[in-house]
Amino acid sequence: MFAIVVFWVAAGLLAYTYAGYPLLVMAQARIRPRPVRRGEGLPTVTAVMAVYNGAVELASKLDNLAALDYPPHLLDIVVVCDGCGDASEEIARAHRGRPVTVIAHTQRRGKASCLNDGVAAARGELLLMMDVRQRLEPDALRRLVACLDDPAVGVAAGELRFEDPDTGFAASVDAYWRYEKAIRLAESASGSAIGVSGALYAVRRALFPEVPAGTVLDDVYVPMQVLRAGHRVVLESGAVAWDRPSSSSAQERGRKLRTLAGNFQLVALAPWLLVPGLNPAWLRFVSHKLLRLLSPWLLLLLAGASLALAWQHWFYLLAAAGLAAFVLLVALAAAAPPLARLLPVRIAAAFAHMNLFAAQALFTWLGNRRLHLW
């Protein structure tokens, strides 16, 4: 009896996490959409960017910002160098495309502290938050600003797309990201997303909270604080930032472990996120973030219960065989890279890797107190 309860609870939670919740928000977006009232206002904007040893990419990023389709006198840039040991500071000071304020620290303190410094030095009514690596489309800022013309919107985020996503391990990364974007777009269309991509989002300067030192996921902490203040967090799919996907499991592991461990940290920093009355997006936060952290352990419980019940009923035997086939499919994808291009294999590989990383993230958070240092 106990094994049966474990099986169905684990199966139910997994089904809700990966299918039920996405279908729920997609249905909400279709039945009760909340369109954004876009406008044509052109407020002042300060682009804020924290950099650690970003000399290789910083010059091209500043040129990219200078080429944005936005009036030159309405956009300035703040670059905060976080104890850089390369030429990042010199590159930022030498830039002439847009006005650049450079704040240089001799000691590494982490991205969150640098963002607080950058926002304190900002002059614009809106803040354009981003990372150094991604290339922005020329109209990205205008599209975000148009969304923020709606007084109900506090954060407008862009869409992260991958260059050359169909090769090697990148195929599974892209498959996962397409799934994730569909959920975020549905959340946005039906109310508010609960997180954005740190590669590209704009926020009202008056709403930007002080980010606790050491915070890893500023791109979730800031939107949730804006949501708590009564404003929407929306996604603008036409505002595009281009990135390079991970080319190997090891590279993606480093990125995802930091991000997933940051979710554990986020709850410790802001426990109000777990309280329905205090978190206006409690169900979405739990469904989208926390249940995914629980998923690898639910999969282990499901596998154990399936094996324990396999010889009692054909249904549980079929479930155990299905799990075994899933493991075999992922193993074959690793052994035969051409298979990774097939959609079912891409989905299976992405699901397997994300859950493996989620399991490891708990121990990463518990054991790495320097997680905030990039």
Disulfide bonds with the S-S distance in Angstrom:
none
